[in-house]
Amino acid sequence: MNVSFPKCNQAGTEFVISTTDDLQEKVNYLSEDFPVAIFTQTYHHAASDSTPFHWHNELQLNWVSEGELEYCINGDSLRLSGDKILLVKDHQLHSSRTTEKDTCSLCINFSPDIFHPMILKHYIRPFLENENFTSSIQLLNPGQINILESLLDQTSEPLGYFSIVNFLSQVFEELIRSFDEKPDQNDKEEKELFQSMLSFVHSHYQDPLTVRQIAAYGIINKNRCTDLFRKYTRLSPIKYLNEYRLYMAKNLILNTKKPISEISADVGYNQISHFIEQFRGAYGLSPLKYRNQFAGQSSDRTSSLS
């Protein structure tokens, strides 16, 4: 699926994350023998940069080195700044966006297989099999912040591997020690049902979708469909559909030279005047003014925050 995420940088190379049709993030490890991907991600607030809903097979640790991000994880909203880290379990549907200014984050996607087999078998695997754990925020001490700052400069160095494993071991030790068992409020089958409907919207956003069609795909009624969208995205199905259409339009405006009228049709709007009105309401500028202001800045975003 050609969904554009904010600009990323891994080992000095810029790239843009993409997802599969079922919203899974595609991850490139540092090496075949070391299942870790570590990269920075930059968000330009004025351009309304955001990371759309997605999930990954790996665990993910997030740290915001500059600015602040608002995450939505399985319907729960939280804010992350430089004094905390966020650990997201595998297969959890989540998104992120800036709150008030340009932001840079460090992401570490990793397989638990990086840990010693004994530690993995007796401590980490049993913990990860607990369905009550989906994500966790931990406060950082000054020493841990120093380690994360050093990782920003070590993504291409072999010695950085040691720092990564040592730091992640500390994170899990503290997490397992302090985890507060709570009743499972996000049923696994319910999350899978919602994820399938969300994937359906992402695959058919160009079509004139209705709530009835989205609900029919999930084999549920319209009220249940609306309840699930509000629970996990805080938006109604149609509101989410429109926001996703505008998000895809923004990517086409920034990354192609297509006429605005063609982009409007490509993302499911029959009337260009309605599209322009909706785009201006979401991003504060008309599509053409947005292109003129931000299309040339995408290559500069990473360097401006590094």
C-alpha positions in Angstrom: 0.0 0.0 0.0 1.5 3.3 -1.0 0.9 5.3 2.2 3.5 7.9 2.9 4.8 8.2 6.5 6.9 11.2 7.7 10.5 11.1 6.5 12.9 8.6 8.2 16.6 8.3 8.4 18.5 5.1 9.0 22.3 5.0 9.0 22.4 8.2 7.1 20.0 7.1 4.4 16.6 8.8 4.0 13.6 6.6 3.4 9.8 6.6 3.7 8.0 3.7 5.5 5.3 1.9 3.7 2.7 -0.7 4.7 1.1 -3.8 3.3 -2.6 -4.0 2.3 -3.5 -5.2 5.8 -1.7 -2.1 7.4 1.5 -3.9 8.4 4.6 -1.7 8.5 7.5 -3.0 6.4 10.7 -3.0 8.4 14.3 -3.3 7.3 16.7 -4.7 9.9 20.2 -3.5 10.5 21.5 -6.9 9.4 20.0 -10.4 8.8 21.7 -11.6 12.0 20.5 -8.8 14.2 16.7 -8.3 14.0 16.6 -4.6 15.0 15.7 -1.6 12.9 16.7 1.8 14.4 15.8 5.0 12.7 14.8 8.6 13.3 11.5 10.1 12.1 10.8 13.7 11.5 7.4 15.5 11.6 6.8 19.0 10.2 4.0 20.4 12.2 3.0 23.2 9.8 2.5 20.5 7.1 0.4 18.4 9.5 2.7 15.4 9.3 1.4 12.3 10.9 1.8 8.6 11.0 -1.4 6.8 10.0 -2.8 3.7 11.7 -0.5 0.7 11.2 1.0 -2.3 13.1 4.1 -4.4 13.0 5.3 -7.9 13.8 8.0 -6.5 15.9 8.0 -4.7 19.3 8.7 -1.0 18.9 10.3 1.5 21.3 9.7 5.2 20.7 11.5 8.2 22.1 10.8 11.8 21.2 14.1 13.7 21.1 12.5 17.0 20.1 8.9 18.2 20.4 6.0 16.1 21.4 3.8 13.4 19.7 0.3 12.3 20.4 -0.2 8.5 20.0 -3.4 6.6 19.6 -3.0 2.9 20.5 -6.1 0.7 20.4 -8.2 3.7 21.0 -6.2 5.1 23.9 -4.6 8.5 23.5 -1.3 9.5 25.1 1.4 12.1 24.7 5.1 11.4 24.5 7.9 13.9 25.1 11.7 13.6 25.8 11.5 12.4 29.4 9.6 9.2 28.6 9.8 6.2 26.3 6.9 4.3 24.8 7.1 0.5 24.2 4.4 -0.9 21.8 3.7 -4.6 21.7 3.6 -6.3 18.3 0.3 -6.4 16.3 -1.1 -3.3 18.1 -2.9 -0.8 15.9 -1.5 2.7 16.5 -0.9 6.2 14.9 0.9 9.4 15.9 0.9 13.1 15.1 2.5 16.3 16.4 0.9 18.5 19.0 2.3 22.0 18.5 5.7 22.1 16.8 8.2 20.2 14.6 9.2 16.9 16.2 11.9 14.3 15.9 11.6 10.8 17.3 13.8 7.7 17.6 12.2 4.4 16.7 13.6 1.0 17.5 11.7 -1.9 16.0 13.1 -5.2 17.3 12.4 -8.9 17.7 12.6 -10.4 21.2 15.0 -12.9 19.7 17.8 -10.5 20.4 17.8 -11.5 24.0 19.6 -14.4 25.6 17.6 -17.7 25.1 17.3 -18.3 28.8 16.0 -14.8 29.5 13.7 -15.0 26.5 12.2 -18.3 27.6 11.7 -17.7 31.3 10.9 -14.0 31.4 10.2 -12.1 28.2 8.2 -14.7 26.2 5.8 -15.4 29.1 5.4 -11.6 29.7 4.7 -10.9 26.0 2.1 -13.7 25.9 0.1 -11.8 28.5 -2.7 -10.2 26.5 -3.2 -7.5 29.1 0.1 -6.0 28.0 -0.3 -3.9 24.8 1.9 -0.8 25.5 3.8 0.9 28.3 5.3 4.3 29.1 8.3 4.6 31.3 10.0 7.6 32.8 13.6 8.1 31.9 16.5 9.0 34.1 19.3 11.3 32.9 21.6 8.4 32.2 19.0 6.7 30.0 18.4 9.9 28.1 22.2 10.1 27.5 22.1 6.5 26.1 19.2 7.3 23.7 21.0 10.5 22.6 24.1 8.4 21.8 22.0 6.0 19.8 21.0 8.8 17.5 24.6 8.9 16.4 25.3 5.1 16.4 22.7 3.8 14.0 25.4 2.8 11.5 28.1 1.7 14.0 28.5 -2.0 15.1 29.1 -0.9 18.7 25.7 0.6 18.7 24.3 -3.0 18.8 25.7 -3.4 22.3 24.1 -0.2 23.5 20.7 -1.2 22.0 20.6 -4.6 23.6 21.7 -3.3 26.9 19.2 -0.5 26.9 16.3 -2.8 25.8 17.2 -5.3 28.6 16.9 -2.5 31.1 13.6 -1.5 29.7 12.2 -5.0 30.0 13.6 -5.6 33.4 11.8 -2.5 34.7 8.6 -3.3 32.7 8.3 -6.8 34.1 9.0 -5.7 37.6 6.5 -2.9 37.6 3.7 -4.1 35.3 0.3 -3.7 36.9 -2.0 -6.5 35.9 -5.3 -5.1 34.6 -8.4 -6.7 33.1 -8.2 -7.0 29.4 -10.4 -4.1 28.0 -9.5 -4.6 24.4 -10.8 -8.0 23.3 -8.4 -9.6 20.7 -11.2 -10.7 18.4 -12.7 -7.2 18.5 -9.4 -5.6 17.6 -9.0 -8.0 14.7 -12.5 -7.2 13.5 -11.8 -3.5 13.6 -8.5 -3.8 11.9 -10.1 -5.7 9.1 -12.7 -3.0 8.6 -9.9 -0.3 8.7 -7.9 -2.2 6.1 -11.1 -2.3 4.0 -11.4 1.5 4.2 -7.8 2.0 3.3 -8.2 -0.3 0.2 -11.5 1.3 -1.0 -11.2 4.9 0.1 -11.4 6.0 -3.6 -14.9 4.4 -3.8 -18.1 6.1 -2.6 -18.2 4.1 0.7 -21.0 4.1 3.2 -21.2 3.0 6.8 -23.5 0.2 5.7 -20.8 -1.1 3.3 -18.0 -0.9 5.9 -20.2 -2.6 8.5 -21.2 -5.3 5.9 -17.5 -6.1 5.4 -17.2 -6.8 9.1 -20.5 -8.7 9.1 -21.9 -6.4 11.8 -24.6 -3.7 12.0 -24.0 0.0 11.4 -24.3 1.0 15.1 -21.6 -1.6 16.1 -19.4 -0.4 13.3 -19.7 3.2 14.4 -19.0 2.2 18.0 -15.8 0.4 17.0 -14.5 3.3 14.9 -15.2 5.8 17.7 -13.5 3.5 20.3 -10.3 2.9 18.3 -10.0 6.1 16.3 -12.3 8.6 18.1 -13.9 9.3 14.8 -17.1 8.1 13.1 -16.5 5.8 10.1 -17.3 8.5 7.5 -15.2 11.1 9.4 -12.3 8.7 9.4 -12.8 7.9 5.7 -12.7 11.6 4.8 -9.6 12.3 6.9 -7.9 9.3 5.2 -8.8 10.6 1.8 -7.4 14.0 2.6 -4.2 12.4 4.0 -3.7 10.5 0.8 -4.4 13.6 -1.2 -1.8 15.4 0.8 0.8 12.8 -0.1 -0.1 13.1 -3.8 0.1 16.9 -3.6 3.6 16.7 -2.0 5.0 13.9 -4.0 3.5 14.2 -7.5 2.9 16.9 -10.1 -0.7 15.7 -10.7 -3.3 18.5 -11.3 -5.4 19.2 -8.2 -8.5 18.2 -10.1 -7.0 14.8 -10.8 -5.9 14.3 -7.2 -9.4 15.2 -6.1 -10.9 12.4 -8.2 -8.1 9.9 -7.3 -9.0 10.1 -3.6 -12.7 9.8 -4.0 -14.1 13.3 -4.3 -16.6 13.9 -7.2 -16.6 17.7 -6.8 -13.3 19.6 -6.7 -14.9 22.5 -4.9 -15.9 20.2 -2.1 -12.4 18.7 -2.0 -10.7 22.1 -1.8 -13.1 23.2 1.0 -12.4 20.0 3.0 -8.6 20.1 2.4 -8.5 23.7 3.5 -10.4 22.8 6.6 -8.0 20.0 7.5 -4.7 21.6 6.6 -5.3 25.3 6.7 -4.4 26.0 3.1 -5.9 25.3 -0.3 -4.3 22.3 -2.1 -2.4 24.5 -4.5 -1.0 26.8 -1.7 -0.1 23.7 0.3 1.9 22.3 -2.6 3.6 25.6 -3.2 4.6 26.0 0.5 5.6 22.4 1.4 6.4 20.3 -1.7 10.0 21.5 -1.7 10.6 21.1 2.0 10.3 17.3 2.3 14.0 16.7 1.6 15.0 19.3 4.2 12.9 18.1 7.2 15.3 15.5 8.5 18.3 17.8 8.4 16.5 20.7 10.0 15.8 18.6 13.1 18.9 16.5 13.3 
